[in-house]
């Protein structure tokens, strides 16, 4: 949106018009596009927080994309379609926070299975191909893939994902990013919301898994069994 300046006579009228125009432009910005930090905010993102959010933007898209494919493979199962809608909201929420803090969005192509991030696009492309291939074996395997994604997601929300530690020289351990690391209130609220969503999604997938294997039979795939049992209320 271009700002139209008016040349007026006198110093005071110019100041009034300038600030009125600035307020109007800020209010007219569409949600999630061009959003800026409030002028009275002192919160910032350090390198670790930025890197983690860039990763999470594409990890949430990965979940959405895989579930879209699984919903196509198994159209009679509604769980994939319901959860891919939630993952769309999640990846949008991460995108909006990146934009708020002036961090470049790594995702420039919204097509299913396309990951454009310079740092981690290759990783998510590999994961997408791997997970969708596993899910093609059976509907049961598709539920297991869904549960695995949610376990991975919860780990990666709380702590630095393994691939970040392995590829980023400035980030040396899993304690150096994630929800347990950040002191930024915006980031903490977002990651807490994402974590709660993943807990709910895991419960939904386990419910479908145990309709096949029997109640209480699900075994953790990435988190500890104790962590999974706590999430499942066991």
ABEGO torsion letter per residue (X at the ends): XBBBBBBBBEAAAAAAAAAAAAAAAAAABBBGBGBBBBAABABBBBAAAAAAAAAAAAAAAAAAAAAAAAAAABAABAAAAAAAAAAAAAAAAAAAAAAAAGBBBABABABBGBBABAAAAAAAAAAAAAAAAAAAABAAAAAAAAAAAAAAAAAAAABBBAAAAAABAABABAAABEAAABABAAAAAAAAAAAAAAAAAAAAAAAAAAAAAEBGABBBAABBAAAAAAAAGX
